[in-house]
Amino acid sequence: MNVLRFTDLAAQGKVAGQRVFIRADLNVPQDDAGNITEDTRIRASVPCIRQALDAGAAVMVTSHLGRPTEGQFKPEDSLAPVARRLGELLGREVPLVSNWVDSVQVAPGQVVLLENCRLNKGEKKNDEALSRKLAALTDIYVNDAFGTAHRAEATTYGIAQYARIACAGPLLAAEIDAITQALAHPKRPLVAIVAGSKVSTKLTILKSLADKVDQLIVGGGIANTFMLASGLPIGKSLAEPDLRDQAQAVIEAMRARGAAVPIPVDVVTAKTFAADAPATVKDANAVAEDDLILDIGPRTAEILAAQLREAGTIVWNGPVGVFEFDAFSKGTEAIARAIAASSAFSIAGGGDTLAAIAKYGIEDRVGYISTGGGAFLEVLEGKTLPAFEILEKRAAG
């Protein structure tokens, strides 16, 4: 994917004295008192901001936070807690600027945080007048927010249309490189793990991957639907019986290419959905009518782990069981540890996946951990993300 990169502009000395507008993703979780409970996204934004400051730019940073109503400020919509945390990480005060659409005062070597961009009327609808105003604030627009790359909004798309220069920040560029390595030029075999509660929410992803991958591992409620399609009993487990035909079509599409969707040979069941429910390992064809399947069984886990250890590229989205409950976490742990032990290039994304990676402490053994949930899924679907599209257009002149 051919886009201008901010790192290259900085290395070429083209940033000094310029007004740099960085669209970051600082949408972090907070408790009821407004305290930030997890700051990964803020920390991930720091390299781009530092790069701009070190290059002598006048730096403006903005982000959305939550789902505010445009034009109606409420204290809980404010980026004030983010400004404080960003200041701690940068070792300098980061002033928070409100009502900034018409002008921003910032000198070279300084940084300001522009209040929640989704408070601006026209942001979500990518209003042209707003986009042109934003573009007038800056000499260089930098998109460093992969988590919003699937949305065409004024700060992710419109401003990139009209800014003098539009480029990808280091975080966005890293996502582009990792996705390209995993999907456009993968080392084979390419194994994808797609797990979650519903086939319906990931059907287009499954169909898209069925054309690309050598092994398509399904987990969670999705696997239960695939088990139904294969004629196996699933008791009262979460599934979508009306999508059996769609699951069967994915199995057939893979089979026609000499590829496979491995169906569980054993499962871990319980009678109730609870952390303290007794766990029972059963053959996949022995699930009782009142059983809930809450994890893959040990033989299935070992079969899948063996495939992952031999993979050339691994794409991972979703745990394969209810890993939050220790009795039903063994399958996801086996998958995670196999990915960590594999020499394959691995890319992982999605909130539950990141939680599993953190739980098993394998962050440093996953090739690339994606910061975007919805954006990551849309890339897996084969969609061209609006933010990538406009940056490619601008790079092409």
ZIPEMO-V35646 format. One record per residue. N is the residue number from 0. RES is the residue in one small letter. NEAR is the number of other C-alpha atoms within 8 Angstrom. D_LAST is the distance of its C-alpha to the last C-alpha in Angstrom with 1 decimal. Layout:
BEGIN
[[N RES NEAR D_LAST] [N RES NEAR D_LAST]]
END
This chain:
BEGIN
[[0 m 5 14.5] [1 n 6 11.3] [2 v 11 10.5] [3 l 11 10.6] [4 r 11 14.3] [5 f 11 16.3] [6 t 9 19.0] [7 d 8 17.0] [8 l 10 16.0] [9 a 13 19.7] [10 a 7 20.9] [11 q 6 18.9] [12 g 8 20.7] [13 k 8 17.7] [14 v 13 19.4] [15 a 10 22.8] [16 g 8 23.6] [17 q 13 20.5] [18 r 13 20.9] [19 v 15 19.8] [20 f 14 20.0] [21 i 14 20.8] [22 r 14 21.3] [23 a 11 24.1] [24 d 14 26.5] [25 l 11 29.9] [26 n 9 31.7] [27 v 12 34.9] [28 p 8 38.3] [29 q 10 41.1] [30 d 8 44.8] [31 d 5 46.8] [32 a 5 47.2] [33 g 8 43.5] [34 n 8 43.6] [35 i 11 40.7] [36 t 8 42.1] [37 e 7 39.2] [38 d 9 36.5] [39 t 7 34.4] [40 r 11 31.2] [41 i 13 31.8] [42 r 9 32.5] [43 a 8 29.4] [44 s 13 27.3] [45 v 11 29.0] [46 p 8 27.2] [47 c 11 23.8] [48 i 11 25.8] [49 r 9 27.8] [50 q 10 24.8] [51 a 14 23.4] [52 l 14 27.0] [53 d 8 27.8] [54 a 10 24.7] [55 g 12 26.1] [56 a 17 23.8] [57 a 16 25.1] [58 v 18 24.7] [59 m 13 24.8] [60 v 13 25.2] [61 t 13 25.8] [62 s 14 26.8] [63 h 11 28.8] [64 l 13 32.4] [65 g 6 34.4] [66 r 7 34.2] [67 p 11 35.0] [68 t 8 35.5] [69 e 11 32.9] [70 g 7 34.5] [71 q 7 37.6] [72 f 10 37.9] [73 k 7 40.5] [74 p 5 41.5] [75 e 5 40.7] [76 d 11 37.0] [77 s 11 36.6] [78 l 10 34.6] [79 a 7 37.5] [80 p 10 38.8] [81 v 10 35.3] [82 a 12 35.1] [83 r 10 38.5] [84 r 9 37.6] [85 l 12 34.3] [86 g 11 36.3] [87 e 9 38.8] [88 l 8 36.2] [89 l 8 34.5] [90 g 6 37.9] [91 r 6 37.1] [92 e 7 37.4] [93 v 11 34.4] [94 p 8 35.0] [95 l 11 34.2] [96 v 10 32.7] [97 s 6 33.4] [98 n 6 32.2] [99 w 9 29.0] [100 v 9 26.6] [101 d 8 27.2] [102 s 6 27.4] [103 v 8 27.8] [104 q 4 29.7] [105 v 10 28.9] [106 a 9 29.3] [107 p 13 27.6] [108 g 10 29.3] [109 q 10 30.2] [110 v 13 29.2] [111 v 12 29.9] [112 l 12 29.8] [113 l 13 28.8] [114 e 13 31.2] [115 n 13 30.6] [116 c 11 27.3] [117 r 14 28.9] [118 l 12 31.4] [119 n 10 28.9] [120 k 8 29.4] [121 g 10 26.4] [122 e 15 25.0] [123 k 9 25.9] [124 k 8 24.9] [125 n 14 21.4] [126 d 12 22.5] [127 e 8 19.9] [128 a 6 22.2] [129 l 13 22.6] [130 s 14 19.0] [131 r 12 18.3] [132 k 10 21.3] [133 l 12 20.2] [134 a 14 16.9] [135 a 8 19.0] [136 l 11 21.0] [137 t 13 18.5] [138 d 13 16.3] [139 i 14 15.0] [140 y 17 15.2] [141 v 13 16.5] [142 n 15 17.4] [143 d 16 20.5] [144 a 11 22.3] [145 f 14 22.4] [146 g 12 25.5] [147 t 10 23.6] [148 a 13 20.5] [149 h 12 22.1] [150 r 10 22.3] [151 a 13 19.8] [152 e 12 21.2] [153 a 16 20.2] [154 t 13 20.1] [155 t 14 18.4] [156 y 14 15.8] [157 g 15 16.0] [158 i 14 15.6] [159 a 15 12.4] [160 q 9 11.0] [161 y 9 12.2] [162 a 14 12.5] [163 r 9 11.2] [164 i 9 10.2] [165 a 15 10.7] [166 c 14 12.2] [167 a 15 15.1] [168 g 14 18.5] [169 p 12 21.0] [170 l 13 22.9] [171 l 12 20.0] [172 a 11 18.7] [173 a 8 22.4] [174 e 10 22.6] [175 i 9 19.6] [176 d 8 21.3] [177 a 10 24.7] [178 i 11 23.8] [179 t 11 22.1] [180 q 9 25.2] [181 a 15 27.6] [182 l 8 26.2] [183 a 7 23.8] [184 h 7 25.7] [185 p 11 29.1] [186 k 10 32.2] [187 r 8 34.9] [188 p 11 37.0] [189 l 15 34.6] [190 v 15 36.7] [191 a 13 35.6] [192 i 13 37.9] [193 v 12 37.4] [194 a 15 40.1] [195 g 12 40.9] [196 s 9 43.4] [197 k 10 42.0] [198 v 12 40.7] [199 s 7 39.4] [200 t 6 36.8] [201 k 8 35.5] [202 l 9 36.3] [203 t 8 32.7] [204 i 12 32.0] [205 l 11 35.1] [206 k 9 34.3] [207 s 11 30.8] [208 l 12 32.2] [209 a 11 35.1] [210 d 8 32.8] [211 k 8 31.5] [212 v 12 34.2] [213 d 12 37.5] [214 q 12 39.5] [215 l 14 38.9] [216 i 12 41.2] [217 v 14 41.9] [218 g 16 43.9] [219 g 15 45.4] [220 g 14 46.0] [221 i 14 43.5] [222 a 12 45.8] [223 n 14 48.8] [224 t 15 47.3] [225 f 13 46.6] [226 m 13 50.2] [227 l 12 51.5] [228 a 11 49.5] [229 s 8 51.3] [230 g 6 54.7] [231 l 9 55.4] [232 p 12 57.1] [233 i 14 55.3] [234 g 11 58.0] [235 k 8 56.7] [236 s 11 53.4] [237 l 9 50.1] [238 a 10 48.6] [239 e 10 47.2] [240 p 7 49.8] [241 d 5 48.1] [242 l 10 45.0] [243 r 12 47.2] [244 d 8 45.9] [245 q 8 42.3] [246 a 11 43.2] [247 q 11 45.2] [248 a 8 42.2] [249 v 11 40.1] [250 i 10 43.1] [251 e 8 43.4] [252 a 10 39.7] [253 m 14 39.9] [254 r 9 43.3] [255 a 7 42.0] [256 r 6 39.5] [257 g 7 42.3] [258 a 10 41.0] [259 a 10 42.9] [260 v 10 43.1] [261 p 9 46.0] [262 i 9 48.5] [263 p 11 50.7] [264 v 10 54.1] [265 d 14 55.5] [266 v 16 54.6] [267 v 14 55.9] [268 t 14 57.5] [269 a 13 59.1] [270 k 9 61.1] [271 t 7 59.3] [272 f 7 55.9] [273 a 6 56.9] [274 a 7 56.4] [275 d 5 60.2] [276 a 9 60.6] [277 p 7 62.3] [278 a 9 59.9] [279 t 7 61.1] [280 v 9 59.6] [281 k 11 60.1] [282 d 9 59.3] [283 a 11 56.5] [284 n 8 59.1] [285 a 7 61.6] [286 v 12 59.8] [287 a 8 62.4] [288 e 8 61.9] [289 d 7 61.9] [290 d 14 59.6] [291 l 14 56.1] [292 i 14 53.8] [293 l 13 52.2] [294 d 15 51.0] [295 i 15 50.9] [296 g 14 54.0] [297 p 10 54.6] [298 r 8 54.7] [299 t 12 51.4] [300 a 12 49.8] [301 e 9 51.0] [302 i 8 49.7] [303 l 11 46.2] [304 a 12 46.3] [305 a 9 47.2] [306 q 8 44.2] [307 l 13 41.9] [308 r 12 43.5] [309 e 10 42.6] [310 a 14 39.0] [311 g 13 36.0] [312 t 14 33.6] [313 i 16 34.7] [314 v 12 32.9] [315 w 12 35.2] [316 n 12 35.2] [317 g 13 38.6] [318 p 14 42.2] [319 v 14 44.6] [320 g 13 47.5] [321 v 11 48.7] [322 f 14 48.0] [323 e 6 48.9] [324 f 9 52.5] [325 d 8 53.8] [326 a 9 56.0] [327 f 14 52.9] [328 s 13 50.4] [329 k 11 51.5] [330 g 15 49.1] [331 t 12 46.0] [332 e 11 47.3] [333 a 11 47.9] [334 i 12 44.3] [335 a 12 42.9] [336 r 10 45.2] [337 a 12 44.4] [338 i 15 40.6] [339 a 9 41.5] [340 a 8 43.6] [341 s 10 41.2] [342 s 8 39.2] [343 a 12 36.4] [344 f 11 33.0] [345 s 13 33.4] [346 i 15 31.1] [347 a 13 32.8] [348 g 15 31.9] [349 g 15 33.7] [350 g 7 36.2] [351 d 8 39.3] [352 t 13 38.0] [353 l 11 37.2] [354 a 8 40.7] [355 a 13 42.2] [356 i 11 40.4] [357 a 9 41.7] [358 k 6 45.2] [359 y 9 45.5] [360 g 7 43.9] [361 i 11 41.5] [362 e 8 38.3] [363 d 6 38.2] [364 r 8 38.7] [365 v 13 35.8] [366 g 8 32.7] [367 y 8 30.3] [368 i 10 31.3] [369 s 11 28.7] [370 t 9 28.7] [371 g 11 27.7] [372 g 11 30.3] [373 g 9 28.8] [374 a 13 25.3] [375 f 12 26.9] [376 l 10 28.9] [377 e 13 26.0] [378 v 11 24.3] [379 l 10 27.7] [380 e 11 27.7] [381 g 8 24.7] [382 k 7 22.6] [383 t 8 18.8] [384 l 12 18.9] [385 p 11 16.9] [386 a 13 15.8] [387 f 10 14.5] [388 e 9 12.8] [389 i 11 10.8] [390 l 14 10.0] [391 e 12 8.8] [392 k 8 6.6] [393 r 12 5.1] [394 a 11 5.3] [395 a 6 3.8] [396 g 4 0.0]]
END
